[in-house]
Amino acid sequence: MQGLVFNEKGLRYVTAYPQPKPQADEALIRVTYAGICNTDLEIMQGYKGFHGILGHEFVGVVEACADKQYVGKRVVGDINIGCGECELCAGGHPHHCVNRKVLGITGKDGAFASYLTLPIKNLHIVSEKIPNKIAVFAEPLAAALEIVEQCHIKPSDNVAVLGDGKLGQLIAQVLTLTGCRLTVIGKHPAKLSLLKEKARIVPYNPVETTRVFDLVVECTGNETGLQYAGQIVKPRGKVILKSTFSSQNGAIGAQWVVNELSLTGSRCGPIDGALRLMERGLVDVEPLIGGIYNLDDWEKAFADNSGLKVLLKLQ
């Protein structure tokens, strides 16, 4: 099959990569669309030390599966594969299993290929009301929803989203549903303008460090964003960290102790909830699509500078 393989030589397109064979508890999925995520770019800079087929945001069609109800169905999937045997898995936390595999990130070939496999229990059937190019947003939208799973956000809360990129856009749409007083801080006027009906939009200014926010969600993708989040959150406030960095150098300093700040890492979230939001039209992801490319045009896809979500079309 065709695929994008990453190793010590970099990222390359191949046409004769072995097609995966599903285990007894897995489904074979023909990938329709896959999305390029900032985590993919971080992996290419050394994050997680992963080698293999990249990609974890996808929608596809099940071609083979022991559970016949899934065959022929469009699906998206939870990307975390717990061992099923450790204490964390037994306690209902397979996302944090120390032995877990993660699609396209840790120990499991991903979605930038004609086919992938996932455990049947990880699959979520996509409603006919959701087009493919929308369904591919299920995984990142679920990551945005994880914030409200972790933190009760009140309508009276003063909340900032730091970063106006792909994930920041999704997070802002989700947080708008809580009724909070929402501010989005970013560097790109065109992307900020997409949120002008949903939030107060503010250009990033590192000189302005007024501590006015009860909660700051950091999704800039860089360490300076985390430093800035610590400067604008109120004493005893909370920072939700969404960015994944290939390294960290002094992003957290003494101010975090002095101001008694709370820092919460936030990763994957509820796929089923993301699908419900899309099916009901409560979020609008189509304006976030920056470009769609065939897999063999991968170089153009990775060079796309729209700053929005870039999709790879596999079928």
C-alpha positions in Angstrom: 0.0 0.0 0.0 1.0 3.7 -0.2 2.0 5.5 2.9 4.1 8.3 4.4 7.0 6.7 6.4 9.1 8.6 8.9 12.4 7.4 10.2 16.0 8.7 10.8 16.1 9.6 7.0 13.1 11.9 7.3 9.6 11.6 5.9 9.2 9.9 2.5 6.4 8.6 0.3 6.4 4.8 -0.5 4.1 2.7 -2.7 5.0 -0.8 -1.5 4.6 -0.6 2.3 3.2 -3.9 3.8 -0.6 -3.7 4.4 -1.4 -4.3 8.1 -3.0 -7.5 9.1 -5.7 -7.1 11.8 -5.5 -9.2 15.0 -8.6 -11.0 16.2 -9.8 -8.0 18.2 -9.0 -5.5 15.5 -10.6 -4.0 12.4 -8.9 -3.3 9.0 -9.8 0.2 8.0 -9.4 1.8 4.5 -8.5 5.4 5.2 -10.5 8.0 3.4 -9.1 11.2 4.8 -6.4 11.9 7.3 -5.5 15.2 9.0 -2.0 16.7 9.6 -1.6 17.6 13.2 1.1 19.7 15.0 2.0 16.5 16.9 3.0 15.0 13.5 5.3 17.9 13.0 6.8 17.6 16.5 7.5 13.9 15.9 9.5 14.9 12.8 11.5 17.1 15.1 12.3 14.2 17.5 9.2 14.1 19.8 8.5 10.6 21.1 11.2 9.0 18.9 8.6 7.4 16.7 9.5 5.7 13.4 6.8 4.3 11.0 3.6 5.6 9.3 2.6 9.0 10.8 -0.9 10.3 11.3 -3.6 9.8 13.9 -6.6 12.0 12.7 -8.6 10.0 10.2 -12.0 8.8 8.9 -12.2 5.5 7.0 -14.3 2.5 6.1 -14.1 -0.8 7.8 -13.2 -3.6 5.3 -12.6 -6.5 7.6 -13.7 -7.1 11.2 -14.8 -10.0 13.4 -17.8 -7.9 14.6 -19.8 -7.8 11.3 -21.8 -4.7 12.4 -18.8 -2.6 11.6 -18.0 -3.9 8.1 -18.7 -1.3 5.5 -19.3 1.4 8.1 -17.5 4.8 8.2 -15.6 5.1 11.4 -13.2 7.3 13.4 -11.2 6.0 16.3 -9.7 6.5 19.7 -6.0 6.5 19.0 -4.9 5.1 22.4 -4.5 1.3 22.7 -4.0 0.2 26.3 -2.6 -3.2 27.2 -5.8 -4.2 28.9 -4.0 -5.9 31.8 -2.3 -3.2 33.9 -3.7 -1.4 36.9 -4.5 1.7 34.9 -6.4 -0.2 32.2 -8.3 -2.1 34.9 -9.1 1.2 36.6 -10.6 2.6 33.4 -7.7 4.7 32.3 -6.3 3.0 29.2 -5.3 6.4 27.8 -2.6 6.5 30.5 -1.5 2.8 30.3 2.3 2.8 30.6 2.4 0.0 27.9 0.0 1.7 25.6 0.4 2.1 21.8 -0.8 5.3 20.2 -1.8 5.4 16.5 0.9 7.1 14.5 2.7 8.2 17.7 3.9 5.3 19.7 4.4 1.7 18.5 1.6 1.7 16.0 1.6 2.6 12.3 -0.8 5.5 11.7 -3.3 7.0 9.2 -1.1 8.4 6.5 -1.5 5.2 4.5 -4.1 3.3 2.5 -5.0 1.1 5.5 -4.7 1.0 9.3 -5.8 -1.3 12.0 -7.4 -0.5 15.4 -9.0 -2.5 18.1 -12.8 -2.9 17.6 -13.4 -1.3 21.0 -11.7 1.9 19.8 -14.1 2.4 16.8 -16.9 5.0 16.6 -19.4 4.8 13.7 -19.9 8.1 11.9 -23.4 9.4 11.3 -24.5 9.8 7.7 -25.1 13.4 8.5 -21.4 14.1 8.9 -19.3 14.4 5.7 -15.9 12.7 5.5 -13.9 16.0 5.5 -15.8 17.0 8.7 -15.6 13.6 10.4 -11.8 13.7 10.2 -11.9 16.5 12.9 -13.3 14.0 15.4 -10.0 13.3 17.2 -8.8 17.0 17.6 -12.3 18.1 18.5 -12.4 15.4 21.2 -9.1 16.8 22.5 -10.8 20.2 22.8 -13.7 18.6 24.7 -11.3 17.0 27.2 -10.9 20.5 28.7 -14.5 20.6 29.9 -14.2 16.9 31.0 -11.3 18.0 33.3 -12.4 21.4 34.5 -15.8 22.9 35.4 -16.0 26.2 33.6 -18.7 28.6 34.8 -20.5 31.3 32.7 -18.9 33.8 35.1 -15.4 32.6 34.5 -12.9 34.8 32.6 -11.2 32.4 30.2 -8.4 32.9 27.6 -7.4 30.6 24.8 -3.8 31.3 23.9 -3.2 30.5 20.3 -5.4 30.9 17.2 -4.3 27.8 15.3 -6.3 24.7 14.4 -6.6 23.4 18.0 -7.2 26.9 19.4 -10.1 27.4 17.0 -11.7 24.1 18.1 -11.2 24.8 21.8 -12.7 28.3 21.4 -15.8 26.8 19.8 -16.2 24.3 22.6 -15.6 26.8 25.4 -18.2 29.2 23.8 -20.8 26.5 24.7 -20.1 27.0 28.4 -21.2 30.6 28.3 -17.9 31.8 29.8 -16.4 35.2 29.1 -14.0 34.1 26.4 -10.9 35.8 25.0 -8.8 34.4 22.2 -5.2 35.7 22.0 -3.2 35.1 18.8 -0.8 36.4 16.3 -2.8 36.0 13.1 -5.6 38.5 12.3 -7.2 36.3 9.6 -7.5 33.3 11.9 -8.6 35.5 14.8 -11.4 36.9 12.6 -12.9 33.4 12.3 -13.8 33.7 16.0 -15.0 37.3 16.2 -18.7 36.2 16.6 -17.8 33.8 19.4 -15.2 35.5 21.6 -13.3 38.7 22.3 -10.2 38.6 20.0 -7.0 40.1 21.1 -3.6 40.4 19.2 -0.8 38.8 21.2 1.3 41.4 23.1 4.0 40.0 25.3 4.3 43.4 27.1 0.7 43.2 28.4 0.8 40.8 31.4 -2.3 41.8 33.4 -3.4 38.8 35.5 -7.1 38.8 34.7 -8.0 35.3 33.7 -9.4 32.5 35.9 -8.3 29.9 33.3 -5.9 30.0 30.4 -5.8 27.3 27.8 -2.4 27.2 26.2 -2.3 25.8 22.7 0.4 27.8 20.9 2.6 24.8 20.3 5.7 26.6 21.7 7.3 27.2 25.1 6.9 30.9 25.1 3.2 30.4 25.0 3.3 28.5 28.3 5.5 31.2 29.9 2.9 33.9 28.7 0.0 31.8 30.1 1.7 31.9 33.5 1.9 35.7 33.2 -1.8 36.4 32.4 -3.6 33.9 34.7 -4.8 35.1 38.1 -3.0 34.0 41.3 -4.4 30.6 42.2 -5.7 30.3 38.6 -5.4 27.3 36.3 -3.5 26.8 33.1 -4.5 24.0 30.8 -1.6 22.8 28.7 -2.5 21.5 25.3 0.8 22.0 23.4 3.3 19.1 23.0 6.9 20.2 22.7 9.9 18.3 21.6 11.7 19.9 24.5 11.1 22.3 27.5 13.6 24.8 28.8 12.5 26.9 31.7 8.9 27.5 30.7 7.8 27.1 34.3 9.6 29.4 36.8 9.3 30.7 40.4 6.1 32.7 39.5 4.2 29.5 39.3 5.0 28.7 42.9 4.6 32.3 44.2 1.2 32.7 42.5 0.1 29.1 43.5 -0.9 28.3 39.9 -2.3 25.0 38.8 -1.1 23.4 35.6 -3.1 20.6 34.0 -2.0 18.6 31.0 -4.8 17.8 28.6 -4.6 15.3 25.8 -7.2 13.1 24.2 -10.9 13.3 24.8 -14.3 11.8 24.1 -14.7 10.9 20.5 -18.5 10.1 20.9 -19.0 13.6 22.3 -17.1 15.2 19.4 -19.3 13.3 16.9 -22.5 14.5 18.6 -21.3 18.1 18.4 -20.7 17.8 14.7 -23.9 16.0 14.0 -25.9 18.6 15.8 -24.1 21.5 14.1 -22.8 22.9 17.4 -19.3 23.4 16.0 -18.3 24.5 12.5 -15.1 23.0 11.4 -15.3 23.5 7.6 -13.8 27.0 7.7 -10.8 25.4 9.4 -9.8 23.4 6.3 -6.8 25.0 4.7 -6.2 22.6 1.9 -6.8 19.0 0.7 -4.1 17.1 -1.1 -3.7 13.6 -2.4 -1.1 11.5 -0.5 1.4 11.6 -3.3 1.3 15.4 -3.1 2.4 15.1 0.5 5.3 17.6 0.0 2.8 20.3 -1.0 0.6 19.3 1.9 3.4 19.7 4.5 4.5 23.0 2.9 1.0 24.4 3.1 1.3 27.7 5.0 -2.4 28.4 5.4 -2.1 27.8 9.2 -5.3 25.8 9.1 -6.0 22.1 9.0 -4.5 20.3 6.0 -6.1 17.1 4.9 -4.7 14.1 3.0 -7.1 12.4 0.7 -6.4 8.7 0.5 -9.4 7.5 -1.6 
